[in-house]
Amino acid sequence: MFSESKQDQSEYAFMLSKTMCAAANAVTSAAAYEGPSPQELAARIGTYDILPDEGIGLEKTLSRVEDVILPNMLRPFSVQYAAHLHSPALLESISAELLLSTFNQSMDSWDQAPAATETERATVRCLCKLFGYGAQADGSFTSGGSQSNLTALLLARDAFCAKRLGRAVKKEGLPPNFEKLRLYTSEISHFSMQKSAHILGLGYDAVVPVPVTAAQKMDTAALEALIARDVAAGNLPFCIVATVGTTDFGSIDDVHALYALSQKYGLWLHADAAYGSALVLSQKYKARMGDVSLCDSITVDFHKLFLLSISCSCMLVKDGAHFAPLELHADYLNRTEDEEDGYTNLVEKSIQTTRRFDALKVWMAFQSLGKNGYARIVDSAIENAHYVYSIFSSQKEFECGPEPELSSVVFRLSPFFCGTMEPGRVDRVNKMVRRTLLHQKGIVIGQTVYKGSTFLKLTLLNPRLTKENLDELCKTILCVGTSARNA
Ligand SMILES: *Cc1c(COP(=O)(O)O)cnc(C)c1O
């Protein structure tokens, strides 16, 4: 906390109250988005000189934020927002954000984050237990699901190279036959698989896309055939990634079947549970997740169905010893002599150095809501998805994707509704509906491709959404669709 004029508490309190007012005044609108086009928005924001010679001070700057930025923010807390895995932030989380940025702790070394380090450690222990891991387990907070996946795949790659090829990747780099390494994940898994493979020096070609069943789950028979084919060809399978909640459909791979295959072929099993991990807090729906404690590592994303603010994720490992590839000592930061005396430097479990105290959000939200509070949030999201699915699947104006297991519903205005079987035209009507909702109705929904056609998507994370809101939304979609069809 630093202000140029004064550095005292009253200045801080004043800044807080000003900012609070600006924020509280701006969270009132019902629309998810006010509607300006990218060009209009750029022009409005461009009215202000970002770097004047003489600064104008915080108060004036804040009023500019209120003028051009806040009104045009996307409002994920609006009941008209259902586009992405992007949630309204719980109050506990916003409160935590204020504290963690005020104190600006850095998680790399204990002396930069004493209470924060111990809080993250306690939170990680709680999470390991929650997901069914034993005493050997460990974990680390990351910037999001993508970084959690990258970290897990790095550990998987290094463990395989050490054990099977006698290669210490950390020191010696990739083995000579690195082009043969193979990772298996469903063809609809998150694109962080390919991105991670690139960053890890393996390339996209190392990621073998496994076909999915009609329910959009990895086809385990196809997976085994692909692994066997690669083994026969002299390739080096090292990892299977189970998606526990695909980004589009919320479909959940069969963790038990993948575990059996990972055991049979000696592969690391990672659960990308960025979306589905919140099921762990629902007594009613937890079983849908499968037993993720069978996996060697788990990605948990808190800024999705757990409703914590961005960014907040955790990567858990069944055996904490696997973090060793990330350990490196620097004289100026994480001395072994301190560690021998009980000071934990969390930098040794992260690909980041300076890192946010995001664990505070989990620590606060878990206590404030409790298991039951979270169960109500998760259950309502799932039940809303079932409700919308039942509407869409009972009307011939709509066509549905697979039945939801989580809180996403993929659908489109049907060829019947569009009055044409021509695929290009049906795609255009659906695309036009999404754009019109965004710019003319303040409603933001998702869009994806399903079986080669454009589909729309509702990702329902907001616990405030009621059945009435959903009825209204479906009506609006039909209404906008009618104009698009006739355009
Ligand atoms: C969202 C998502 C990710 C990426 O998480 P970020 O927090 O956006 O980095 C990874 N995997 C799946 C299945 C996701 O849905």
The ligand as an SDF file (V2000), in Angstrom:
LIG
                    3D

 15 15  0  0  0  0  0  0  0  0999 V2000
  -11.2030  -23.9320  -18.4600 C   0  0  0  0  0  0  0  0  0  0  0  0
  -10.5220  -25.1920  -18.7000 C   0  0  0  0  0  0  0  0  0  0  0  0
   -9.1340  -25.2730  -18.6500 C   0  0  0  0  0  0  0  0  0  0  0  0
   -8.2550  -24.0430  -18.5670 C   0  0  0  0  0  0  0  0  0  0  0  0
   -8.4090  -23.3580  -17.4000 O   0  0  0  0  0  0  0  0  0  0  0  0
   -7.9510  -21.8140  -17.3080 P   0  0  0  0  0  0  0  0  0  0  0  0
   -8.2250  -21.5390  -15.8930 O   0  0  0  0  0  0  0  0  0  0  0  0
   -8.8370  -21.0890  -18.2650 O   0  0  0  0  0  0  0  0  0  0  0  0
   -6.5290  -21.7550  -17.6850 O   0  0  0  0  0  0  0  0  0  0  0  0
   -8.5420  -26.5040  -18.7550 C   0  0  0  0  0  0  0  0  0  0  0  0
   -9.2890  -27.6060  -18.9140 N   0  0  0  0  0  0  0  0  0  0  0  0
  -10.6330  -27.5750  -18.9960 C   0  0  0  0  0  0  0  0  0  0  0  0
  -11.3870  -28.8470  -19.1850 C   0  0  0  0  0  0  0  0  0  0  0  0
  -11.3010  -26.3600  -18.8980 C   0  0  0  0  0  0  0  0  0  0  0  0
  -12.6190  -26.3220  -19.0020 O   0  0  0  0  0  0  0  0  0  0  0  0
  1  2  1  0
  2  3  1  0
  2 14  2  0
  3  4  1  0
  3 10  2  0
  4  5  1  0
  5  6  1  0
  6  7  2  0
  6  8  1  0
  6  9  1  0
 10 11  1  0
 11 12  2  0
 12 13  1  0
 12 14  1  0
 14 15  1  0
M  END
$$$$
